Amino acid sequence: MTSDQAVQQGQRRVFRLPGAIVAWWAWVLFAAANLIDLAIQGRSRTALEIVVALVAVTGVVYACALRPRVVTDSGGVTVMNPLRDHRVPWGSVTSVDLAESVRVHCLPDAGSAREKVIHSWALYARRKSKLRSEFIKQGSSRRLPRSNISSYGRPASDAEAIEKQSPAQLMAVQLDQLARDARDGGADAGPLVVTWAWRPIVAIVAPAIALALVIAVLR
């Protein structure tokens, strides 16, 4: 996704790291292979426990890897974490930056003077360098030229480092640009809406209860 595409308002866009999707499908293949093997060969109590455990872990992996994402549309941004969703209208988003993960700064209520910070589970960073922090605070999604870097006050070596920004870093810049463009366009403010995500909760809790019952009954 390019910066120009990211700043086009009115379109629904999904931001998440590819590693989480890879981890999800790797687990699905592993779990499926084991379930097939157990279905063919397993007839014991232990096999049943393993089956239920695999289903329970699949629920956790779904909630922590596949589900988390940041979704934007014409009305605002939704930070989808494993168990809860945070919906913020564009007019209430004050900035987006990156620390250990992408953070959405917002005013939770009309007239509120204190910002709330929403951390995105999906968009995380292993490291945060000084250069990256400065680049995020700048809040620019423009591509830096490869040659005439002096106009930006950075040497060529720093420019090369900026071009190698992590995906989370680039997404933070794009999200911040979206928020600024929306505010400049007169986007309405509104309250922060936090809701529980019941699907992943059920995907985790139901197999966990089933596993506890299987262990308790069969032992």
Buried (B, 14 or more C-beta within 10 A) or exposed (E): EEBEEBBEBEEEBEBBBEEBEEBBEEBBEBBEEBBEEBEEEBEEEEBBBBBBBBBBBBBBBBBBBBBBBBBBEEBBBBBBBBBBBBBBBBBBBBBBBBBEBBBBBBBBBEEBEEEBEBBBBBBBBEEBEEBBBEBBEEBBBEEBEEEEBEEBEBEEEBBEBBEEBBBBBBBBBBBBBBBBBBBEEEBEBBBBEBEEBEEBBEBBEEBBEBBEEBBEEEE
